[in-house]
Amino acid sequence: MDHSYEDTRGPSPWYKMKTRPKHLPPHKQDELRRVVDTVRAHQDVEMIILFGSHARGDWVEDEYEEDHITYGYHSDYDILIVTADKDRERHVNHDEKLKAALQPEGKGTRVNFIVHTIQHVNQMLAERRFFFMDILKEGFLLWDSGRYSLARPPKELPPEVMLRHAEEYFGEWMESGDGFFDSAAYNQSKGRHKIAAFELHQTAERYITCLLLVHTGYKPKEHDLEKLLAQAAGFDPRFAAIFPRHTGPEERLFDLLRRAYVDARYSRNYFISGEELDLIRKRLESLRIATDASCRKRIEGLAVANEENGKPHLS
């Protein structure tokens, strides 16, 4: 069997997408060859692209023991399957035999795949959507039929597209943050403090993500609130003061929220009181106010630029 990744492209396209994930250990390269062979054996597709942590090189294979219980987390392979049309997209999405065949027998890395048409992928690239731009920049084209090419993204988006994106991000991510905030209050009322702490972490992460998306159109691959807040403060200095850390109790409060992303879900030793949750909720109310104000100011500025460009603001 030929152990090289097959590339059937004819004339070179404009992009120079990577094709060989040589940074991965040999056994993972073998697993990805099996993924390609399996997809092609079941379905007629146009491209098979590796993205996510295995493409970037920051995948996790972590196991630890706590109270004589072994916990583990292993990153999946993230695969984008590109099809010629919606009909083929539906076939791939509903192919239960393919889904079963892609999963490893016994030990091995699980496969998580998404399916999009080439038309959708190219539309998202034309709009510089962060998810697809990352795939283009970081992904590995494991197989290509050669029948289609990816669209070249514009260097800058027209003002009307930037405005539409900002409004979409603002609505979506503020609603998501509000949902986690409300859910945290419910779980706290039921005494499920660790679940509430995790949901408050997600509230903070979503509000900050909202701000960054509205201002930049990009979502950082980051869950550490300390780093996210530092990025947010670069756009609005109010974010630097929302979680003061001048005293021991203030430092502990922020640390409880920051660690909740992992420890509140997996560590038996994580503890947070109802009073501490109440204090964090007050901080997050301030975070929401700052996010809302900063995003609305950004959207108003984009609307003005759009009108100056001759496109009336219709929303």
N, C-alpha and C positions, 0 to 999 in steps of 0.2 A: 504493500500500500504506500502511495506517495504521501509523505508526512509534511508536505508544504501546504500552505493555505492557497486554495485555487483562486486565481484572479483572471477573469475572462475579459477584462476591458480591452477595447480596441484602442483607438487614439486616446492619448492621455487627456483626462478632463482637467479643468482649471485647478481643481483642488489636489493637494498631495496628501490625502488621508493615509494614515499609517495602516499597514496591512498585517504586520507580524508582531505579535505581543511577546517579543523576546525577553522582556523584563519579568515574565512569569516563569515559575519553576516548570521543568519539563512535564511533570504530571498534569499540571493545569493546562499547558499547551495541548497535551493529548486529549484532555477532557473537552476543550473547545473544538478540536477537530471532530470529535464525536458529535458535538452539538451541531456543527455545520452539516455533517453527513446525515444526521437524523432529520434535520429540518428539510434538507433537499430530498430525502427519500420519501417524505410524506407530502410535501407541498412544492408547487412551482412558485418561487419567490424571486425578487429582484436583488435584494441586498440583505446581508446578515452582518450586523454591526455590534461589536462589544462596546459598552459604555459603563459608566459608574466606577466603583472602587477598584475593580480588577483592571480596568483600562488606565485609571490614574496611578495605580500601584499602591493604594492605601487600604487594600482589603484587610479584613480582620478575621483571624482564626484564634479566638480567645477562649480559654477555659480556666476557671478558678474554683476553688473549694471553699465553702463557708458552712460552718456547723455540720461538717461531714456530708454536705450535699454538693455535687459538682454542677456548676453552671457553665454554660458555653454559648458563644455566639460566633457564627460563621457567615461571612458575607456571601450572598448569592452571586452568580453570574447575571449581569444585566444585559439583555440582548434586545436590540431593535431589529425587527423583521420588517422589511419594506416590500410592499406588494404593488402590482401594476394598477389595481383598481379596487373599488369597494367590495365587489363580489369576492375576489380572492382574499381580501382582508377578513371578510366574514368567515370564509372557509377555514382560514388559519386559526382565527379566534375560537371557533367551535370544534376544532379537531381534538377530541379527547384522547385519541390514540397518540397524537403527537405530544400532547402535554404529558402523558404517562411515560412515553419513550424518552423524553428529555431528562427526566429525573434520574439521579444516580441509583444504582443498585447497591445497597449497603452504604459504605462510606463514600464520600464524594461531595462535590459542590452542587447545590441545587441551582436550578435555572429559573430565572424570572424573565419572561419576555413580554414585550409589547409589540403591537402590530399597527403600522400606519401605511397608507398609500403613498406613493412617490409624490403625488400631487399635494397631499397634506404636508409632508415633510418639506417640500420646496416652498410652500406657502409660508410655513413657520420660519424657514430660513430667510425668506424675503422680508419678513417682519422682524427679523433678528430676535426671535423668542429665545430667552436665555437657555432653556433646556436643550433645544436643538442646536444652538450655537456651541454649547459645551460638547455635545456629541460630535460635531464637526471638528472641534479643536482637540478633544481628548480621546475620541473613539478610535477603534480599530475596525477597518472594513475587512471582515473575515472572509466574505465571499461576495462577488458582484457578478450578476448575469451579463453585464455590459450593455444592456438594452436601454438604460436610463442613466442620467447624470444628476448630481445634486446641484441645486441652484446656488449661484454666487450671491451671498448676502450683500446688501448695500452698505457702504461705509457709515452712512447716517440715515436715519429714518425721517420721512417728511413730518412736519409739525403735527398734522392731523392724526398720523399713526401714533406718534409719541403720546399725544393727548388721549387717544382711545385706550392705549395700553395702560396709562397711568390711572385712568378712571376705572378700568377693569380690575387692576391690581388693588386699588383702594377699596372697592366694594367687596372683592373676594376675601382679602386677607383681614380686613377689619371685622367682617362677619365671622370669619374663622376664629379670630382672637376672642371676640365676644362670646362665641359658643363655648370655648374652653373655660372662659371666666365664669360663665353661668354654671357650667357643669362642676367646676371646682367648688362653688358655693353649695351646690346640692350634696356633693360627696362629703364636704366638711360637716354639713348639717347631720349627716348619717354617721359621723365618727370615722369616716374613711380618710384619715388625714394624709396618708402617703399618696393615695390616688389624687387627692386634692392638690398636693404639692406638685406632682408631676403635671397636672393640668394647668396650674399656675405658671409653671415653667413654659409650657406650650403657649399659654396666653402671651407671655412676654416675648417669646421667640416670634410669634406671628405678628405682633404689633411692630416689632423692629424690622422683620422681613417686609412688612407692608411699606414702611418708610423707605427702605433701601430699594425696593422694586419701583416705587413711584418716582424716586429720584434718579435711579440709574437703569431701571429695566433689568436688573440682574439680581438673582437670589444666591447668596453665598452658601457654600457647603459647610455650614458651621452650626453647632448647637451650643457652643460655649457662650453664655450670656455676657461674660466679661468682654470677649472679643467683639460680639455683636454690638454691645453698647458703645464700645470705642469707635466702631464704624459709624454708628448712628450719630454720635457726638460730632463727627466731622461734617455733618449736614446741619445739625441743630445743637448748639451748646447746652440746651436745656436737658438733653439726655444724660449729660455727665453728672447732673446733680440729683437725678431721680432716686438713685440708690447710694446715699452717702455712706462712706466706710471709714469714718474718722474715729469711731470707738469700737470696742470689742463687740458689744451687742449688735451694732450696725454691720460689722464685718461678718458676724455669725449669721445674721438674717440673710444677707446676700449669698453667703456660701450655701445655706440651706436651699435656697432657690436654684442656685447654679448647679448643685449636685443632684437636684431632684430628677434631672433628665435620666440619670442612670440609677442612682442609689435608691430613689423612692420606689423604683420598680423591682430592683433585684437584690438589694441589701437588707437583711434582717436588722441590721444595726442602725438603719436610718430612722431618726425620730424627729418629729416636728409637732409642736403644740398648737392648739387652736388659737391661742393668743398670737403666736408667731405667724400663723396663716392669716390672721386678721391684719397684722401689720404689713405683710407682703401684699395683700389685696389693696390696701390703701396706696402703696407705692405703684401698683399696676394701674390704679385709677388715674394717677398722675401721668403714667406712661401713655395711657390711652389718649388723654387730653393733648399731650405733646405731639403724639403721632398724628392725631386727627388734624391739629392746627398746621403742622408742618406739611402734611400731604395736601391739604386744601390750598395752602399757599403755593405749592409747586404746581398743582393742577390749574389754578388761576393764572399763573405765569405762562403755562403752556397754552392755555386758552387765548391769552392776549397775543402770544406769538403766532398762533394759528390764525387769528383774525387779521393780524398784520400781513399774513401770507395770503390773504384773500379767501380764507375758508372760514365761514361763520361757525361759531360754537353752537351745536344743536342740542346738546344734552341739558 
